[in-house]
Amino acid sequence: MNTGRCLCGGVTWVLAAEPFQAFNCHCKLCRKAHGTAFGTYWFFHAGEIRMTGGEDIAVDYRSSHMLVRKFCGACGSVVPYSGEADDQHAIAPGGCHDDGRPSDCNIFVPHGAPWHEVTGDLPRHHDYPPETGYPRVEEDPVPPPPPGVVRGWCMCGRVAFETTGPYGSAWNCHCGRCRRGRAAAHSSNALNDLRHLRFTQGVEHLKSFRVPDARCYTQAFCEVCGSKMPHVDSERTIAIVPLGILEDDPGIRPEAHIHVGSKAAWHVITDDLKQHDGASP
């Protein structure tokens, strides 16, 4: 039995069948929802995902004419939702599962983040694969930022921030917390000096969840749309910025995969970045 849960464990579910499709989606909305380079989605027929707890704390957010996304209102993790208005399909985030179907392809590749290179032999599509019949999704162009500024904002636009200083180290983390928190194959985070981060609007819509037994791990997100946001660590005077939320190129690239010993069995690392079973040395 393949069970899934969010980061806090408040929302739980069981998969009653194998997914009939599995995509890595690189579109901007999915990057914001997960805070990382791509979201991995498993597609099921209606009724094949059975929710076993926490439906009362799941929050709906319509991100397009096709999708009403769901996330846990307590911890921000993406959780299963219906794919289309007719409710004929259901979608589960692969990142909340240790085992499952490997991805079939990469979609919306031209919309991908400038800091992430798609590698490997999986097919690559500009949109949804033609055989699916799913309609094309467009992205609105964004004007360039002021010099020296890197901007980020959530899907609903209520929370926005900017950074004005260079980013420090960046990494892809495959630990169980990051996978469930981001509901993705891995998180992609970068460090920034707290003095260089400024929220320009919507601080009142920020929520955070700190894992009870963790020394530092905290997930910050917009309470309206669930987009992952920077976590302000005042004690260490740093901001941990989920790279997927950024509108602009931060000028840094992840330098390694860490906690690969906890990697999801369905995900294959295909790039040539350094890999560490635990934290980076």
C-alpha positions as CSV (number, residue, x, y, z in Angstrom):
1,M,0.0,0.0,0.0
2,N,1.5,3.4,-1.1
3,T,0.7,6.0,1.5
4,G,1.4,9.7,1.4
5,R,1.4,12.5,3.9
6,C,2.3,16.2,4.1
7,L,5.2,17.5,6.2
8,C,3.3,17.9,9.4
9,G,1.4,14.6,8.9
10,G,-2.0,16.3,9.2
11,V,-3.1,15.4,5.7
12,T,-2.8,11.8,4.7
13,W,-3.8,9.6,1.8
14,V,-3.6,6.2,0.1
15,L,-3.0,5.4,-3.5
16,A,-5.4,2.7,-4.7
17,A,-3.7,2.2,-8.1
18,E,-0.6,3.0,-10.0
19,P,-0.6,6.4,-11.8
20,F,-1.2,6.2,-15.5
21,Q,1.1,9.3,-16.1
22,A,4.0,10.9,-14.3
23,F,5.3,14.3,-15.3
24,N,8.1,16.6,-14.1
25,C,6.5,20.1,-14.6
26,H,8.9,23.1,-14.9
27,C,6.2,25.8,-15.3
28,K,6.4,28.9,-13.2
29,L,3.3,28.1,-11.1
30,C,4.5,24.7,-10.2
31,R,7.9,26.1,-9.3
32,K,6.3,28.6,-7.0
33,A,3.9,26.0,-5.4
34,H,6.9,23.7,-4.6
35,G,9.6,26.3,-4.2
36,T,12.0,24.2,-6.3
37,A,13.0,23.4,-9.9
38,F,10.0,21.3,-10.8
39,G,7.1,19.4,-9.4
40,T,6.6,15.7,-10.1
41,Y,2.9,14.8,-10.6
42,W,1.3,11.4,-10.7
43,F,-2.0,11.3,-12.6
44,F,-4.8,9.0,-11.5
45,H,-8.4,8.3,-12.5
46,A,-11.1,9.7,-10.2
47,G,-11.4,7.7,-7.0
48,E,-7.9,6.2,-7.1
49,I,-6.6,8.5,-4.4
50,R,-8.3,7.9,-1.0
51,M,-7.9,10.7,1.5
52,T,-7.5,9.2,5.0
53,G,-7.1,12.4,7.1
54,G,-6.8,16.1,7.2
55,E,-9.3,17.1,4.5
56,D,-10.5,19.8,6.9
57,I,-7.1,21.5,7.0
58,A,-6.4,21.3,3.2
59,V,-6.7,24.7,1.5
60,D,-7.9,25.2,-2.1
61,Y,-6.3,27.7,-4.5
62,R,-7.3,28.1,-8.2
63,S,-4.1,28.8,-10.0
64,S,-5.5,28.5,-13.6
65,H,-8.6,27.7,-15.5
66,M,-7.5,24.0,-15.3
67,L,-6.3,23.6,-11.8
68,V,-7.6,24.0,-8.3
69,R,-4.5,23.2,-6.3
70,K,-4.5,22.0,-2.6
71,F,-2.0,22.5,0.1
72,C,-1.9,21.7,3.9
73,G,-3.0,24.9,5.7
74,A,-0.7,23.9,8.7
75,C,2.6,23.1,7.0
76,G,2.2,24.3,3.4
77,S,2.9,21.0,1.6
78,V,1.1,20.4,-1.7
79,V,-1.4,17.6,-1.3
80,P,-3.6,15.7,-3.8
81,Y,-6.1,17.6,-5.9
82,S,-8.4,17.2,-8.9
83,G,-6.9,17.9,-12.3
84,E,-9.7,19.4,-14.3
85,A,-13.1,20.9,-13.9
86,D,-14.9,17.6,-14.7
87,D,-13.1,15.9,-11.8
88,Q,-12.2,12.9,-14.0
89,H,-8.6,13.0,-12.9
90,A,-6.8,13.3,-9.6
91,I,-3.2,14.3,-9.0
92,A,-0.8,13.3,-6.3
93,P,2.6,15.0,-5.6
94,G,5.3,12.4,-6.0
95,G,7.5,14.1,-3.5
96,C,5.3,13.0,-0.6
97,H,6.1,9.3,-1.5
98,D,9.3,7.3,-1.0
99,D,8.4,4.8,-3.7
100,G,6.3,5.0,-6.9
101,R,6.4,5.5,-10.7
102,P,9.4,7.2,-12.2
103,S,8.6,10.2,-14.3
104,D,7.7,9.7,-18.0
105,C,8.9,13.1,-19.3
106,N,9.7,16.8,-18.6
107,I,7.0,19.3,-19.5
108,F,6.9,23.1,-19.9
109,V,10.7,22.9,-20.3
110,P,11.1,26.4,-21.9
111,H,9.4,27.9,-18.9
112,G,12.1,26.4,-16.6
113,A,14.2,28.2,-14.0
114,P,17.4,29.9,-15.3
115,W,19.3,28.3,-12.4
116,H,18.3,24.7,-13.3
117,E,19.5,22.7,-16.3
118,V,17.3,19.8,-17.5
119,T,19.5,16.8,-18.0
120,G,19.0,13.1,-18.7
121,D,17.2,11.1,-21.4
122,L,13.6,11.7,-20.6
123,P,11.5,13.3,-23.4
124,R,11.1,17.1,-23.2
125,H,8.0,19.0,-24.1
126,H,7.2,22.6,-24.5
127,D,3.7,22.1,-23.2
128,Y,1.8,19.0,-22.1
129,P,2.6,16.0,-24.3
130,P,0.4,16.1,-27.4
131,E,-1.2,12.7,-26.7
132,T,-2.7,13.9,-23.4
133,G,-5.1,16.4,-25.1
134,Y,-4.6,18.8,-22.2
135,P,-4.8,22.5,-23.3
136,R,-1.8,24.8,-23.6
137,V,-1.0,27.0,-20.6
138,E,0.5,30.4,-21.3
139,E,2.8,32.5,-19.0
140,D,2.6,36.2,-18.9
141,P,5.9,38.0,-19.5
142,V,7.6,39.8,-16.6
143,P,9.4,43.1,-17.0
144,P,13.1,43.0,-16.0
145,P,14.1,43.9,-12.5
146,P,15.9,47.0,-11.4
147,P,19.8,46.6,-11.5
148,G,21.0,44.5,-8.6
149,V,17.6,43.3,-7.5
150,V,16.2,39.8,-7.5
151,R,12.5,39.6,-7.0
152,G,10.1,36.9,-5.9
153,W,6.3,36.7,-5.4
154,C,3.8,34.0,-4.7
155,M,1.2,32.6,-7.2
156,C,-1.6,34.8,-5.9
157,G,0.6,37.9,-5.8
158,R,-0.2,38.8,-2.2
159,V,3.3,38.2,-0.8
160,A,6.4,39.7,-2.6
161,F,10.0,40.3,-1.6
162,E,13.3,41.3,-3.1
163,T,16.9,40.6,-2.4
164,T,19.7,43.1,-3.1
165,G,22.9,41.2,-2.1
166,P,24.7,38.2,-3.5
167,Y,23.5,34.8,-2.7
168,G,25.7,32.4,-0.7
169,S,25.7,28.6,-1.2
170,A,22.8,26.8,-2.9
171,W,22.0,23.1,-2.8
172,N,19.4,20.4,-3.7
173,C,18.3,18.5,-0.6
174,H,16.7,15.0,-0.8
175,C,16.0,14.5,2.9
176,G,12.5,13.3,3.9
177,R,11.6,16.6,5.4
178,C,12.5,18.6,2.3
179,R,10.8,16.1,0.0
180,R,7.6,16.2,2.0
181,G,7.8,19.9,2.7
182,R,8.3,20.8,-0.9
183,A,6.2,17.8,-2.1
184,A,8.9,17.3,-4.8
185,A,11.9,15.2,-5.6
186,H,14.1,17.6,-3.6
187,S,14.2,21.1,-2.3
188,S,16.4,23.8,-4.0
189,N,17.4,26.5,-1.5
190,A,20.0,29.3,-1.3
191,L,21.3,31.4,1.6
192,N,21.2,35.1,1.7
193,D,22.3,37.6,4.3
194,L,19.2,38.8,6.2
195,R,20.2,42.4,5.6
196,H,19.7,41.9,1.9
197,L,16.1,40.6,2.1
198,R,13.1,42.9,2.1
199,F,9.4,41.9,2.0
200,T,7.7,44.5,-0.2
201,Q,4.1,43.4,0.6
202,G,2.0,40.8,2.2
203,V,3.9,39.9,5.3
204,E,0.6,39.4,7.1
205,H,-0.1,36.5,4.7
206,L,3.0,34.6,5.6
207,K,2.7,31.4,7.7
208,S,5.4,29.1,8.9
209,F,5.7,25.5,10.2
210,R,8.6,24.4,12.3
211,V,9.2,20.6,12.5
212,P,8.9,19.9,16.3
213,D,12.1,17.8,16.6
214,A,14.2,19.9,14.1
215,R,16.8,22.4,15.3
216,C,16.3,24.8,12.4
217,Y,13.9,23.3,9.7
218,T,11.0,25.7,9.1
219,Q,8.8,26.0,6.1
220,A,7.4,29.4,5.2
221,F,4.5,29.8,2.8
222,C,1.7,32.1,1.6
223,E,-1.5,31.2,3.6
224,V,-3.7,32.0,0.5
225,C,-2.0,30.1,-2.3
226,G,0.6,27.9,-0.6
227,S,3.6,29.2,-2.5
228,K,6.9,28.6,-0.7
229,M,8.6,31.7,0.7
230,P,11.9,32.7,2.3
231,H,12.3,31.6,5.9
232,V,13.8,34.4,8.0
233,D,16.3,32.9,10.5
234,S,16.9,35.9,12.8
235,E,19.2,33.9,15.2
236,R,21.6,33.1,12.4
237,T,20.9,36.4,10.5
238,I,20.2,34.5,7.3
239,A,17.3,34.0,4.9
240,I,16.8,30.5,3.4
241,V,15.3,31.2,0.0
242,P,13.5,28.6,-2.0
243,L,14.9,29.1,-5.5
244,G,11.6,28.1,-7.2
245,I,9.8,31.3,-5.9
246,L,12.3,33.7,-7.7
247,E,11.2,35.6,-10.7
248,D,14.7,36.6,-11.7
249,D,18.1,34.8,-12.1
250,P,19.8,34.8,-8.6
251,G,23.2,34.4,-10.2
252,I,23.9,31.2,-8.3
253,R,23.4,27.6,-9.1
254,P,23.0,24.6,-6.8
255,E,26.4,23.2,-6.2
256,A,25.5,19.7,-4.8
257,H,22.8,17.2,-4.0
258,I,22.8,16.5,-0.2
259,H,21.1,13.7,1.8
260,V,21.1,11.5,-1.3
261,G,21.0,8.6,1.1
262,S,17.3,9.6,1.8
263,K,16.4,10.1,-1.9
264,A,13.1,9.0,-3.3
265,A,13.4,5.6,-5.0
266,W,11.5,6.9,-8.0
267,H,13.8,9.8,-8.7
268,V,17.0,9.5,-10.8
269,I,19.7,12.2,-10.5
270,T,21.0,12.8,-14.0
271,D,23.3,15.8,-13.6
272,D,27.0,15.9,-12.7
273,L,26.7,17.8,-9.4
274,K,28.5,16.4,-6.4
275,Q,26.4,14.0,-4.3
276,H,26.6,13.5,-0.6
277,D,24.7,10.8,1.4
278,G,24.3,13.3,4.2
279,A,24.8,17.0,4.7
280,S,27.5,18.7,2.6
281,P,30.9,18.4,4.3
